[in-house]
Amino acid sequence: QVQLVESGGGLVQAGDSLRLSCAASGRTFSNYIMGWFRQAPGKEREFVAAINWSGGSTYYADSVKGRFTISRDNAKNTVYLQMNSLKPEDTAVYYCASRYGSLWYTEERRYDYWGQGTQVTVSS
């Protein structure tokens, strides 16, 4: 079993930056993909970004491309989401998730493990 714990959320103003962290514990494998999702009130959970742990390749939603960067720290078994030029529409609870395998998926049902989420609020 894998446990995921997010941290780094907070209240910021438009244009500011935040870095979210997702620490994985328990049994982990190199052949997996870590993803970030977010959910705003009244909206469905949406895909944000993902990274292939072993290869380091990344994939982003169009809404965050060019502003957000996903990365990993192998030694700490942690994935990060660097969020720059934040906008009010980025306000949401951000979740990290993990799926095993090498295929790219953006649907939440494809992911095996989930964190509890961290709140990001961006004021105008």
N, C-alpha and C positions, 0 to 999 in steps of 0.2 A: 504494500500500500504506500501511496505517496501523499504527503500533506503539503499544501501550498499556503503560504502566508504572505499577503500583500501589505505594503506599508508605503508611506510617502505622500499620501493624499493630504489635501488641505484647502484653504481658502486663499485664492490669489486674484489679482486683477488681470483684465485682458492685456495680453502682450507679455505677461510674465511666463516663467518656466517652472516646471516641476519634474522631478524624477521619481518614478514609482519603482519599487522593488518587489520581487516575488521570490521568496526563499523556499526551496524545495527540501523536504526531509523524508526520511524513510528510504525505501528501495527505489532507486532511480536507474534508468538505463540511458545509454548514449543515443540510441536510435529512437528519438522522440522529438516532437514539435511542441514548443511552448507558445501559447497564444494569449493575447490580451483582448478582452471584450469590455464593452461598457453598456450601461443601461440607465437612461434618463427616465424620470417620472412620466408615466403614461406612454412610454415607447417600448418597443421590443429591444431585447438585448442584441447588440450589433458587434460584428467583428471589427477589430481595430488594427492589429498587427500580429505577426507570427514569425518565429525564427526556428530554423532547423538546428538542433543542438549540436550535432556532429559536424555539419558542413558550414554553419554560420550564415546560410542564405536567409533572406528576409522577404516578407510579403506584407504590403500595407493596403488598407482601405483608402480609396480615393480621397475621402474627407480629411485624412491626416497626412497624406503623402507630402513630403517636403517639410513638415513641421515636427513630426514624431520620429524617433529612432529607437528601435528595439535592439538590445544587445544582451550578451551573456557573459558571466564570469564562471568559468569552469571550476576553479578552485573553491569558490564559495557556493557553487551549485545554485546560482541566483540569476534571474533574468531581470532586465531593467527596461523601463519605458521612459525615455527622455522626451518630455513634452515641451516644445518651445512655441512661442507666439500663440499662446492659449487664447481661445475665444469663448464667449459665453456659451455657445452651443456645444462646447466640450464638457460642460457640466454633466456629471453622471457618476454612478458608482462603477468603478473599474475593477474588473475581475481578471485574474490570471488563470489559465487552464493548461492542461497537458494532455496530449494524446500520443500514443505509441505507434510508430511506423514512420514511413518516409513520405507519405502522400500529403498534399496540402488540402486542408478543409477549412471552411469558414463557418460552417454550421455548428452551433453549440452542442448538438447531440453527438457529434463526432469526437468530442473530447471526454476523456476518462476521469480526470480529477480537476477539482475546482477549489479556488480559494474563497474566502468569505467576502472579499471586496473591500475597497477603500474609496472613500468619498472624495471627489474632486469638484470644487465649486469655483467657477470663474465669474467674477463680477465685471460689469461693463464700466 
